[in-house]
Every structure is written in C-alpha cells, then in structure tokens.
Amino acid sequence: MVDLETRCDEAFDQCLAYARSIHDDNNWTVYREDDGLIYSSHSGETDHEVIRGQMIVKKTPEEVFNFLSIPFNKREFDYVLTTLDVIEDFGRTKCIFYQNNLPWPLDPREAVYSEGTHKDPDGT
C-alpha cells in the first residue's frame, strides 16, 4: 500500500497538471460579473464542474503566494468553513481535513484532500 505522503503528492501533481492544461484554453464561459470579480466555468473533458474567479489584487505575487500557502487563511474568504485541520504536513504538500456548513438544500460536507503550492521557475 502506498503511504499517505506519496498519495498526497500524486493527487497534487495530477491537479496541477490539469490546472495547467485548462488555464489558457478557450473553453471558459463567463457566467457572472460583479464588484470587479469575473466568474467563469470550463466546459472540458471532466466529470467535475470547474469554476474560476478572476480579480485584481493590490498585492505583489509573492504576498499572494505566501497568503495562499497557509491553509488556515481560508477562514478569511471561505464563509462556509467550520473546521480545518492539517492532518499531515509533508512540506511540499499537506493532507487537510475540511468541514463546511452549507445552507439548505445542501448538506454540510467533510473532505480530506491534498493541498500544495508550486512556483514555476519564472516565478509564477
């Protein structure tokens, strides 16, 4: 059986490869714009709905990267988050328990997922 660190690294690598593959293609459809935010959905080859939000952030790329690389900062922008615990921190990736409290008609959800950060050599 594969250990947890290997599974987290593999899951993160797969997500990173997928995000790169759809980042610049033309299959994005804007479905909402308000207060400087642009929300788009992706119609590609996946069983999951993929959504992205775009906005202008008045911070340096380094400041944004540092903020997003701390899992507990999710509390500042994820309004349905009730519990977030880092189960294991492997350095490059983290195994995280996430619980939310979604409003009716949805039910609260729990998930264990892999989260990581990656910086390309050009700094992006």
N, CA, C and O atoms as a MOPAC input file, in Angstrom:
PM7 MOZYME 1SCF
protein

 N      0.84300 1    -1.18800 1     0.00000 1
 C      0.00000 1     0.00000 1     0.00000 1
 C      0.88500 1     1.24700 1     0.00000 1
 O      1.92000 1     1.29200 1     0.66500 1
 N      0.46200 1     2.24000 1    -0.74800 1
 C      1.21200 1     3.48800 1    -0.87200 1
 C      0.98700 1     4.34300 1     0.37000 1
 O     -0.13000 1     4.41900 1     0.88300 1
 N      2.05100 1     4.98800 1     0.85200 1
 C      1.92300 1     5.80900 1     2.04900 1
 C      1.18100 1     7.12100 1     1.75300 1
 O      1.01600 1     7.51300 1     0.59800 1
 N      0.74600 1     7.77600 1     2.81400 1
 C     -0.08000 1     8.98300 1     2.69000 1
 C      0.66100 1    10.11200 1     1.97400 1
 O      0.06500 1    10.82000 1     1.16200 1
 N      1.93500 1    10.28700 1     2.25800 1
 C      2.69000 1    11.36000 1     1.60200 1
 C      2.72800 1    11.16000 1     0.09100 1
 O      2.54100 1    12.11300 1    -0.66500 1
 N      2.96900 1     9.93400 1    -0.35300 1
 C      3.00700 1     9.64500 1    -1.78900 1
 C      1.64800 1     9.90200 1    -2.41900 1
 O      1.56400 1    10.47600 1    -3.50600 1
 N      0.58300 1     9.48200 1    -1.74600 1
 C     -0.76400 1     9.70200 1    -2.27600 1
 C     -1.08400 1    11.19200 1    -2.37300 1
 O     -1.67400 1    11.63200 1    -3.36000 1
 N     -0.70500 1    11.97100 1    -1.36500 1
 C     -0.93800 1    13.42200 1    -1.39500 1
 C     -0.13800 1    14.07300 1    -2.51400 1
 O     -0.66000 1    14.92200 1    -3.23700 1
 N      1.12400 1    13.68400 1    -2.66400 1
 C      1.95700 1    14.24700 1    -3.73200 1
 C      1.38700 1    13.91500 1    -5.10500 1
 O      1.33500 1    14.77800 1    -5.98100 1
 N      0.95900 1    12.67000 1    -5.29600 1
 C      0.39900 1    12.26500 1    -6.59200 1
 C     -0.89000 1    13.02000 1    -6.89700 1
 O     -1.09400 1    13.46300 1    -8.02700 1
 N     -1.76100 1    13.17000 1    -5.90000 1
 C     -3.01900 1    13.90000 1    -6.10400 1
 C     -2.73500 1    15.35700 1    -6.46400 1
 O     -3.37100 1    15.91200 1    -7.36000 1
 N     -1.78700 1    15.97300 1    -5.77100 1
 C     -1.44200 1    17.36600 1    -6.06100 1
 C     -0.86100 1    17.50100 1    -7.46400 1
 O     -1.21900 1    18.42300 1    -8.19600 1
 N      0.03100 1    16.59000 1    -7.84400 1
 C      0.63000 1    16.64000 1    -9.18500 1
 C     -0.42300 1    16.49600 1   -10.27900 1
 O     -0.34200 1    17.16600 1   -11.30900 1
 N     -1.41300 1    15.62400 1   -10.06400 1
 C     -2.48600 1    15.44800 1   -11.04900 1
 C     -3.32200 1    16.72100 1   -11.16700 1
 O     -3.66200 1    17.14000 1   -12.27400 1
 N     -3.65000 1    17.33100 1   -10.04200 1
 C     -4.43200 1    18.58000 1   -10.06700 1
 C     -3.64800 1    19.70700 1   -10.72500 1
 O     -4.20900 1    20.48800 1   -11.49400 1
 N     -2.35700 1    19.79800 1   -10.42900 1
 C     -1.52300 1    20.83400 1   -11.02600 1
 C     -1.44800 1    20.66200 1   -12.54100 1
 O     -1.54700 1    21.63800 1   -13.28400 1
 N     -1.27400 1    19.42800 1   -12.99600 1
 C     -1.21700 1    19.16300 1   -14.44000 1
 C     -2.54000 1    19.53100 1   -15.09900 1
 O     -2.55000 1    20.10900 1   -16.18600 1
 N     -3.65800 1    19.20100 1   -14.45200 1
 C     -4.96700 1    19.53200 1   -15.01600 1
 C     -5.17300 1    21.05000 1   -15.06100 1
 O     -5.64100 1    21.58400 1   -16.06700 1
 N     -4.82700 1    21.73800 1   -13.98000 1
 C     -4.98800 1    23.19800 1   -13.94700 1
 C     -4.16100 1    23.86100 1   -15.04800 1
 O     -4.62000 1    24.80100 1   -15.69600 1
 N     -2.95500 1    23.37100 1   -15.25200 1
 C     -2.12000 1    23.92400 1   -16.32800 1
 C     -2.73800 1    23.66000 1   -17.69600 1
 O     -2.67400 1    24.51000 1   -18.58300 1
 N     -3.33600 1    22.48200 1   -17.86900 1
 C     -3.87400 1    22.11700 1   -19.18300 1
 C     -5.06900 1    22.97700 1   -19.58600 1
 O     -5.29400 1    23.19400 1   -20.77600 1
 N     -5.83400 1    23.46800 1   -18.61800 1
 C     -7.02300 1    24.25800 1   -18.95500 1
 C     -6.83100 1    25.75300 1   -18.75200 1
 O     -7.69900 1    26.53900 1   -19.13200 1
 N     -5.72500 1    26.15800 1   -18.16900 1
 C     -5.53300 1    27.56400 1   -17.79700 1
 C     -5.71300 1    28.52500 1   -18.96400 1
 O     -6.43200 1    29.51700 1   -18.84100 1
 N     -5.07800 1    28.24800 1   -20.08100 1
 C     -5.08500 1    29.20300 1   -21.18500 1
 C     -5.97000 1    28.81000 1   -22.35900 1
 O     -5.98100 1    29.50400 1   -23.37500 1
 N     -6.71700 1    27.70700 1   -22.24300 1
 C     -7.54100 1    27.33800 1   -23.40100 1
 C     -8.78400 1    28.22200 1   -23.48600 1
 O     -9.04100 1    29.02900 1   -22.59300 1
 N     -9.54100 1    28.06700 1   -24.55000 1
 C    -10.67600 1    28.95600 1   -24.82000 1
 C    -12.02800 1    28.37500 1   -24.42300 1
 O    -13.05700 1    28.86900 1   -24.88400 1
 N    -12.05700 1    27.35800 1   -23.59700 1
 C    -13.32400 1    26.73700 1   -23.21100 1
 C    -13.92200 1    27.35100 1   -21.94500 1
 O    -14.70700 1    26.69500 1   -21.25900 1
 N    -13.57100 1    28.58100 1   -21.62900 1
 C    -14.11000 1    29.25600 1   -20.45300 1
 C    -15.27900 1    30.15000 1   -20.86100 1
 O    -15.19600 1    30.87900 1   -21.84900 1
 N    -16.36400 1    30.09100 1   -20.09600 1
 C    -17.54100 1    30.90400 1   -20.35200 1
 C    -17.83500 1    31.75600 1   -19.12000 1
 O    -18.04400 1    31.22700 1   -18.02900 1
 N    -17.84900 1    33.06800 1   -19.29600 1
 C    -18.17700 1    33.96500 1   -18.18900 1
 C    -19.65700 1    33.81400 1   -17.88100 1
 O    -20.49200 1    33.92300 1   -18.77900 1
 N    -19.99100 1    33.56500 1   -16.62200 1
 C    -21.40200 1    33.43700 1   -16.25500 1
 C    -21.84200 1    34.47300 1   -15.23500 1
 O    -23.03300 1    34.57200 1   -14.93900 1
 N    -20.91000 1    35.24900 1   -14.69000 1
 C    -21.31200 1    36.28500 1   -13.74500 1
 C    -20.17400 1    37.29200 1   -13.57800 1
 O    -19.00000 1    36.92400 1   -13.54000 1
 N    -20.54300 1    38.56000 1   -13.48000 1
 C    -19.58300 1    39.62600 1   -13.19200 1
 C    -20.21500 1    40.55900 1   -12.17600 1
 O    -21.32500 1    41.04800 1   -12.38500 1
 N    -19.51600 1    40.81100 1   -11.07700 1
 C    -19.98400 1    41.82500 1   -10.13700 1
 C    -18.84300 1    42.26500 1    -9.23100 1
 O    -17.96200 1    41.47700 1    -8.88800 1
 N    -18.87500 1    43.52700 1    -8.85400 1
 C    -17.88900 1    44.12400 1    -7.95000 1
 C    -16.44700 1    43.80700 1    -8.33100 1
 O    -15.61700 1    43.55700 1    -7.45700 1
 N    -16.14500 1    43.81500 1    -9.61600 1
 C    -14.78100 1    43.58200 1   -10.05800 1
 C    -14.36200 1    42.13000 1   -10.12700 1
 O    -13.20700 1    41.83500 1   -10.43300 1
 N    -15.27600 1    41.21800 1    -9.84900 1
 C    -14.98800 1    39.78400 1    -9.94100 1
 C    -15.61100 1    39.22500 1   -11.20500 1
 O    -16.73700 1    39.57100 1   -11.56000 1
 N    -14.87600 1    38.36300 1   -11.87900 1
 C    -15.38100 1    37.69000 1   -13.07200 1
 C    -15.37300 1    36.19600 1   -12.79200 1
 O    -14.32200 1    35.62700 1   -12.49500 1
 N    -16.53300 1    35.55600 1   -12.88200 1
 C    -16.66100 1    34.12100 1   -12.64700 1
 C    -16.85700 1    33.41400 1   -13.97900 1
 O    -17.69700 1    33.81400 1   -14.78500 1
 N    -16.07800 1    32.36100 1   -14.20700 1
 C    -16.15400 1    31.60000 1   -15.45200 1
 C    -16.26600 1    30.12300 1   -15.13400 1
 O    -15.77700 1    29.65600 1   -14.10600 1
 N    -16.92100 1    29.38900 1   -16.03400 1
 C    -16.96300 1    27.92900 1   -15.90600 1
 C    -16.26900 1    27.33600 1   -17.12300 1
 O    -16.18900 1    27.96700 1   -18.17700 1
 N    -15.77200 1    26.12500 1   -16.96700 1
 C    -14.99400 1    25.46000 1   -18.01600 1
 C    -15.77000 1    24.26500 1   -18.53700 1
 O    -16.26700 1    23.44700 1   -17.76400 1
 N    -15.86900 1    24.17400 1   -19.84600 1
 C    -16.54100 1    23.02100 1   -20.45000 1
 C    -15.48300 1    22.16400 1   -21.13600 1
 O    -15.20600 1    22.31800 1   -22.32600 1
 N    -14.91400 1    21.27800 1   -20.37000 1
 C    -13.86800 1    20.40600 1   -20.89800 1
 C    -14.17000 1    18.95500 1   -20.59900 1
 O    -15.28900 1    18.59300 1   -20.23500 1
 N    -13.15700 1    18.13700 1   -20.76000 1
 C    -13.31300 1    16.70000 1   -20.54900 1
 C    -13.09100 1    16.35400 1   -19.08300 1
 O    -11.99500 1    15.95400 1   -18.69100 1
 N    -14.13300 1    16.51100 1   -18.27800 1
 C    -14.05300 1    16.16100 1   -16.86800 1
 C    -15.45300 1    15.87100 1   -16.34900 1
 O    -16.44400 1    16.36300 1   -16.88900 1
 N    -15.52000 1    15.07400 1   -15.30700 1
 C    -16.80000 1    14.78500 1   -14.66300 1
 C    -17.14100 1    15.84200 1   -13.61700 1
 O    -18.23600 1    15.82800 1   -13.05400 1
 N    -16.21600 1    16.75200 1   -13.35700 1
 C    -16.40000 1    17.75100 1   -12.31900 1
 C    -16.59600 1    19.12600 1   -12.93600 1
 O    -16.01500 1    19.44700 1   -13.97300 1
 N    -17.41700 1    19.92500 1   -12.28800 1
 C    -17.58500 1    21.30300 1   -12.73500 1
 C    -16.36600 1    22.10700 1   -12.29300 1
 O    -15.96800 1    22.04900 1   -11.12900 1
 N    -15.79100 1    22.83800 1   -13.20100 1
 C    -14.60000 1    23.63600 1   -12.91600 1
 C    -14.97800 1    25.10500 1   -13.02600 1
 O    -15.51300 1    25.54400 1   -14.04400 1
 N    -14.69600 1    25.85900 1   -11.97000 1
 C    -15.04700 1    27.27700 1   -11.91500 1
 C    -13.80600 1    28.06000 1   -11.50900 1
 O    -13.00900 1    27.59500 1   -10.69500 1
 N    -13.64600 1    29.24800 1   -12.07700 1
 C    -12.55500 1    30.11700 1   -11.63900 1
 C    -13.09300 1    31.52200 1   -11.44100 1
 O    -14.05900 1    31.93600 1   -12.08300 1
 N    -12.46400 1    32.22400 1   -10.56100 1
 C    -12.78500 1    33.62100 1   -10.33800 1
 C    -11.55800 1    34.45500 1   -10.64000 1
 O    -10.43700 1    34.05500 1   -10.32500 1
 N    -11.76000 1    35.60100 1   -11.24300 1
 C    -10.65500 1    36.49600 1   -11.56500 1
 C    -10.92600 1    37.86200 1   -10.96900 1
 O    -12.05900 1    38.34400 1   -10.97900 1
 N     -9.87900 1    38.48100 1   -10.45100 1
 C     -9.99700 1    39.81900 1    -9.89000 1
 C     -8.61700 1    40.45100 1    -9.84300 1
 O     -7.61100 1    39.77000 1   -10.04100 1
 N     -8.57000 1    41.71400 1    -9.59000 1
 C     -7.30700 1    42.41700 1    -9.40600 1
 C     -7.03300 1    42.48600 1    -7.91100 1
 O     -7.86900 1    42.95100 1    -7.13600 1
 N     -5.85900 1    42.02100 1    -7.51600 1
 C     -5.43900 1    42.04100 1    -6.11700 1
 C     -4.28800 1    43.03400 1    -6.00600 1
 O     -3.30100 1    42.93400 1    -6.73500 1
 N     -4.41500 1    43.97300 1    -5.11000 1
 C     -3.38600 1    45.00800 1    -4.96900 1
 C     -2.29700 1    44.55000 1    -4.00500 1
 O     -2.03700 1    45.18300 1    -2.98100 1
 N     -1.67200 1    43.43900 1    -4.36200 1
 C     -0.55400 1    42.86300 1    -3.60500 1
 C      0.46200 1    42.34700 1    -4.60400 1
 O      0.14800 1    42.15700 1    -5.77900 1
 N      1.67200 1    42.12200 1    -4.13900 1
 C      2.68300 1    41.54000 1    -5.01900 1
 C      2.39200 1    40.05200 1    -5.19500 1
 O      1.72900 1    39.45600 1    -4.34500 1
 N      2.86800 1    39.44300 1    -6.26800 1
 C      2.68900 1    37.99200 1    -6.43300 1
 C      3.23600 1    37.21200 1    -5.23500 1
 O      2.64800 1    36.20900 1    -4.83000 1
 N      4.33900 1    37.66000 1    -4.67500 1
 C      4.93500 1    36.98200 1    -3.51300 1
 C      3.99900 1    37.04300 1    -2.30300 1
 O      3.85100 1    36.05400 1    -1.58600 1
 N      3.36600 1    38.19800 1    -2.07300 1
 C      2.42800 1    38.33400 1    -0.95300 1
 C      1.21200 1    37.42500 1    -1.14100 1
 O      0.75100 1    36.80200 1    -0.18500 1
 N      0.69500 1    37.34700 1    -2.36100 1
 C     -0.45000 1    36.47300 1    -2.64400 1
 C     -0.05500 1    35.01600 1    -2.44100 1
 O     -0.78800 1    34.25800 1    -1.80500 1
 N      1.09500 1    34.61800 1    -2.97500 1
 C      1.57800 1    33.24400 1    -2.83200 1
 C      1.73500 1    32.87600 1    -1.35800 1
 O      1.29700 1    31.80700 1    -0.93300 1
 N      2.35900 1    33.76100 1    -0.57900 1
 C      2.56000 1    33.48300 1     0.84500 1
 C      1.23500 1    33.35400 1     1.58700 1
 O      1.09500 1    32.48400 1     2.44600 1
 N      0.26100 1    34.20300 1     1.27000 1
 C     -1.05000 1    34.12900 1     1.91900 1
 C     -1.75200 1    32.81100 1     1.59300 1
 O     -2.26500 1    32.13700 1     2.48700 1
 N     -1.77300 1    32.44600 1     0.31000 1
 C     -2.48400 1    31.24000 1    -0.10800 1
 C     -1.79500 1    29.95700 1     0.33300 1
 O     -2.43500 1    28.90600 1     0.38300 1
 N     -0.51400 1    30.01600 1     0.65000 1
 C      0.19500 1    28.80200 1     1.04700 1
 C     -0.00800 1    28.45900 1     2.52200 1
 O      0.52800 1    27.45700 1     2.99600 1
 N     -0.76700 1    29.26500 1     3.25000 1
 C     -1.10100 1    28.96600 1     4.64700 1
 C     -2.56000 1    28.52100 1     4.68800 1
 O     -3.45600 1    29.34900 1     4.52300 1
 N     -2.82000 1    27.22000 1     4.90800 1
 C     -4.19600 1    26.70300 1     4.83300 1
 C     -5.19200 1    27.43500 1     5.73000 1
 O     -6.34800 1    27.60500 1     5.34300 1
 N     -4.77500 1    27.86900 1     6.90500 1
 C     -5.70800 1    28.47900 1     7.84400 1
 C     -6.19800 1    29.85200 1     7.38900 1
 O     -7.15700 1    30.37400 1     7.95800 1
 N     -5.56800 1    30.44400 1     6.38600 1
 C     -6.05200 1    31.71000 1     5.83100 1
 C     -7.36600 1    31.54300 1     5.07900 1
 O     -8.02100 1    32.53400 1     4.75700 1
 N     -7.76300 1    30.30100 1     4.79200 1
 C     -9.05500 1    30.06000 1     4.13700 1
 C    -10.20600 1    30.66200 1     4.94100 1
 O    -11.23600 1    31.02800 1     4.37400 1
 N    -10.03700 1    30.76300 1     6.24900 1
 C    -11.09900 1    31.30000 1     7.10200 1
 C    -11.47100 1    32.73600 1     6.71700 1
 O    -12.57700 1    33.18700 1     7.01200 1
 N    -10.56600 1    33.44600 1     6.06900 1
 C    -10.83000 1    34.83500 1     5.69500 1
 C    -11.70700 1    34.96800 1     4.45500 1
 O    -12.28400 1    36.03100 1     4.22600 1
 N    -11.82100 1    33.90400 1     3.64300 1
 C    -12.62000 1    34.02200 1     2.41600 1
 C    -13.57000 1    32.85600 1     2.17900 1
 O    -14.37100 1    32.91600 1     1.24600 1
 N    -13.51500 1    31.81100 1     2.97300 1
 C    -14.41800 1    30.66400 1     2.82500 1
 C    -15.46300 1    30.74700 1     3.93600 1
 O    -15.22500 1    30.30500 1     5.06000 1
 N    -16.61300 1    31.31400 1     3.61000 1
 C    -17.60700 1    31.63000 1     4.62700 1
 C    -18.38700 1    30.43100 1     5.14800 1
 O    -19.09500 1    30.55500 1     6.14700 1
 N    -18.27900 1    29.26700 1     4.49900 1
 C    -18.98500 1    28.08200 1     4.98700 1
 C    -18.04700 1    27.13200 1     5.73100 1
 O    -18.48800 1    26.09200 1     6.21900 1
 N    -16.76900 1    27.47100 1     5.82500 1
 C    -15.79100 1    26.64300 1     6.52100 1
 C    -16.09200 1    26.61200 1     8.01100 1
 O    -16.23100 1    27.65900 1     8.64400 1
 N    -16.19400 1    25.40200 1     8.57500 1
 C    -16.38000 1    25.28200 1    10.01800 1
 C    -15.15500 1    24.68200 1    10.69400 1
 O    -14.80100 1    25.09200 1    11.79900 1
 N    -14.50400 1    23.72000 1    10.05200 1
 C    -13.33200 1    23.06100 1    10.62700 1
 C    -12.27400 1    22.87800 1     9.55600 1
 O    -12.57500 1    22.46100 1     8.43700 1
 N    -11.04400 1    23.18800 1     9.89900 1
 C     -9.92500 1    22.93300 1     9.00700 1
 C     -8.74900 1    22.50200 1     9.87500 1
 O     -8.30100 1    23.25300 1    10.74200 1
 N     -8.25500 1    21.29700 1     9.64000 1
 C     -7.11300 1    20.77600 1    10.38000 1
 C     -6.10100 1    20.20500 1     9.40700 1
 O     -6.46300 1    19.49700 1     8.46700 1
 N     -4.84100 1    20.51000 1     9.63100 1
 C     -3.77800 1    19.89500 1     8.84800 1
 C     -3.47200 1    18.55500 1     9.50500 1
 O     -2.93900 1    18.50400 1    10.61300 1
 N     -3.81800 1    17.46500 1     8.80700 1
 C     -3.58200 1    16.12200 1     9.33700 1
 C     -2.09400 1    15.80000 1     9.29500 1
 O     -1.52300 1    15.32400 1    10.27600 1
 N     -1.47700 1    16.06300 1     8.15800 1
 C     -0.03700 1    15.84800 1     7.98300 1
 C      0.52700 1    16.96100 1     7.11700 1
 O     -0.07500 1    17.33700 1     6.11200 1
 N      1.67700 1    17.48600 1     7.50300 1
 C      2.37800 1    18.48400 1     6.70000 1
 C      3.65200 1    17.84200 1     6.18100 1
 O      4.58300 1    17.57300 1     6.94100 1
 N      3.68300 1    17.60000 1     4.87200 1
 C      4.82900 1    16.94400 1     4.25800 1
 C      5.79200 1    17.95000 1     3.63000 1
 O      6.72400 1    17.54700 1     2.93400 1
 N      5.59300 1    19.21900 1     3.85500 1
 C      6.44500 1    20.23500 1     3.24500 1
 C      5.84100 1    20.72700 1     1.94400 1
 O      5.18100 1    21.76500 1     1.91500 1
 N      6.06300 1    19.98800 1     0.87200 1
 C      5.53600 1    20.38100 1    -0.44100 1
 C      4.01500 1    20.27300 1    -0.48400 1
 O      3.35000 1    21.10900 1    -1.09400 1
 N      3.46900 1    19.25700 1     0.15500 1
 C      2.01800 1    19.07200 1     0.20700 1
 C      1.57200 1    18.89100 1     1.65200 1
 O      2.36400 1    18.59000 1     2.54400 1
 N      0.27400 1    19.08700 1     1.84400 1
 C     -0.33300 1    18.88600 1     3.15300 1
 C     -1.58800 1    18.04500 1     2.96800 1
 O     -2.29000 1    18.18400 1     1.96600 1
 N     -1.86800 1    17.18100 1     3.92100 1
 C     -3.11500 1    16.42100 1     3.94600 1
 C     -4.03400 1    17.16100 1     4.91400 1
 O     -3.69700 1    17.33100 1     6.08600 1
 N     -5.20200 1    17.60500 1     4.42400 1
 C     -6.05300 1    18.51300 1     5.18600 1
 C     -7.46200 1    17.95000 1     5.34900 1
 O     -8.04300 1    17.41100 1     4.40700 1
 N     -8.00200 1    18.08500 1     6.56600 1
 C     -9.40400 1    17.77200 1     6.83800 1
 C    -10.17600 1    19.08000 1     6.75500 1
 O     -9.81200 1    20.06900 1     7.39100 1
 N    -11.24600 1    19.07800 1     5.96500 1
 C    -12.05400 1    20.27300 1     5.73700 1
 C    -13.50900 1    19.92500 1     6.00000 1
 O    -14.00600 1    18.90800 1     5.51500 1
 N    -14.18700 1    20.75800 1     6.76200 1
 C    -15.61700 1    20.57400 1     7.01600 1
 C    -16.30200 1    21.92000 1     6.81100 1
 O    -15.80600 1    22.96100 1     7.24100 1
 N    -17.45700 1    21.87500 1     6.14100 1
 C    -18.19100 1    23.12100 1     5.92500 1
 C    -19.63100 1    22.96500 1     6.37500 1
 O    -20.09500 1    21.85900 1     6.65500 1
 N    -20.32200 1    24.07700 1     6.43800 1
 C    -21.72400 1    24.10200 1     6.82600 1
 C    -22.49000 1    24.79900 1     5.71300 1
 O    -22.71300 1    26.00900 1     5.75500 1
 N    -22.89000 1    24.01700 1     4.71800 1
 C    -23.59300 1    24.57500 1     3.57100 1
 C    -25.05900 1    24.83100 1     3.90800 1
 O    -25.66100 1    24.07400 1     4.66900 1
 N    -25.63200 1    25.88600 1     3.35000 1
 C    -27.04500 1    26.17800 1     3.60100 1
 C    -27.96200 1    25.20000 1     2.86300 1
 O    -27.55800 1    24.56200 1     1.89000 1
 N    -29.19800 1    25.09700 1     3.34400 1
 C    -30.19900 1    24.26100 1     2.69700 1
 C    -30.36500 1    24.72300 1     1.25800 1
 O    -30.36100 1    25.93600 1     1.05000 1
 N    -30.50600 1    23.90100 1     0.27600 1
 C    -30.86000 1    22.48800 1     0.29700 1
 C    -29.65600 1    21.54200 1     0.31400 1
 O    -29.82700 1    20.32700 1     0.21500 1
 N    -28.46200 1    22.07600 1     0.43800 1
 C    -27.28000 1    21.22800 1     0.51200 1
 C    -27.02900 1    20.82500 1     1.95200 1
 O    -27.56700 1    21.43200 1     2.87800 1
 N    -26.22700 1    19.82100 1     2.13600 1
 C    -25.87200 1    19.36000 1     3.47300 1
 C    -24.42100 1    19.71100 1     3.76600 1
 O    -23.62200 1    19.87400 1     2.84300 1
 N    -24.07300 1    19.82800 1     5.05200 1
 C    -22.67100 1    20.02600 1     5.39300 1
 C    -21.82100 1    18.89600 1     4.80300 1
 O    -22.28000 1    17.76100 1     4.67400 1
 N    -20.60700 1    19.21900 1     4.45700 1
 C    -19.70600 1    18.25600 1     3.82800 1
 C    -18.40100 1    18.17400 1     4.60500 1
 O    -17.96100 1    19.14300 1     5.22300 1
 N    -17.79600 1    16.99500 1     4.55700 1
 C    -16.46600 1    16.77900 1     5.10000 1
 C    -15.60400 1    16.21500 1     3.98700 1
 O    -16.07500 1    15.42600 1     3.16700 1
 N    -14.35200 1    16.61400 1     3.95700 1
 C    -13.43700 1    16.09900 1     2.94000 1
 C    -12.03300 1    16.04400 1     3.51700 1
 O    -11.66100 1    16.84700 1     4.37300 1
 N    -11.27200 1    15.09300 1     3.03800 1
 C     -9.83800 1    15.05500 1     3.29000 1
 C     -9.20100 1    15.22700 1     1.92800 1
 O     -9.48700 1    14.46800 1     1.00200 1
 N     -8.34100 1    16.22000 1     1.80200 1
 C     -7.76200 1    16.48700 1     0.49300 1
 C     -6.29100 1    16.85000 1     0.61300 1
 O     -5.77900 1    17.12700 1     1.69800 1
 N     -5.63700 1    16.84000 1    -0.52400 1
 C     -4.22600 1    17.20800 1    -0.61700 1
 C     -4.13700 1    18.64300 1    -1.10500 1
 O     -4.81000 1    19.02600 1    -2.06100 1
 N     -3.30900 1    19.42800 1    -0.44900 1
 C     -3.11600 1    20.81300 1    -0.85100 1
 C     -1.62100 1    21.07800 1    -0.92200 1
 O     -0.85700 1    20.60700 1    -0.07900 1
 N     -1.21900 1    21.81700 1    -1.91100 1
 C      0.19600 1    22.14500 1    -2.03800 1
 C      0.37400 1    23.44100 1    -2.78600 1
 O     -0.57800 1    24.00600 1    -3.32600 1
 N      1.58900 1    23.89800 1    -2.81100 1
 C      1.92000 1    25.09200 1    -3.57100 1
 C      3.06000 1    24.76000 1    -4.51600 1
 O      3.90100 1    23.90500 1    -4.23700 1
 N      3.06400 1    25.45100 1    -5.62700 1
 C      4.11100 1    25.23600 1    -6.62300 1
 C      4.40900 1    26.56300 1    -7.29300 1
 O      3.50000 1    27.29900 1    -7.67700 1
 N      5.66900 1    26.85300 1    -7.42700 1
 C      6.09200 1    28.06700 1    -8.11700 1
 C      6.94300 1    27.64500 1    -9.30500 1
 O      7.93200 1    26.92900 1    -9.14800 1
 N      6.55400 1    28.09200 1   -10.49300 1
 C      7.34900 1    27.80000 1   -11.68200 1
 C      8.67100 1    28.56600 1   -11.61800 1
 O      8.77900 1    29.56300 1   -10.90400 1
 N      9.66900 1    28.10200 1   -12.35900 1
 C     10.97300 1    28.78300 1   -12.33400 1
 C     10.90200 1    30.26900 1   -12.69200 1
 O     11.74200 1    31.05500 1   -12.25300 1
 N      9.90000 1    30.65500 1   -13.49100 1
 C      9.78100 1    32.07400 1   -13.85500 1
 C      9.09200 1    32.90100 1   -12.77100 1
 O      8.87700 1    34.10100 1   -12.94700 1
 N      8.74300 1    32.25700 1   -11.63900 1
 C      8.14700 1    32.97200 1   -10.52000 1
 C      6.64200 1    32.96800 1   -10.48900 1
 O      6.05000 1    33.53200 1    -9.56800 1
 N      5.98900 1    32.34200 1   -11.47800 1
 C      4.52700 1    32.31200 1   -11.49800 1
 C      3.99700 1    31.10100 1   -10.77000 1
 O      2.78400 1    30.91300 1   -10.68600 1

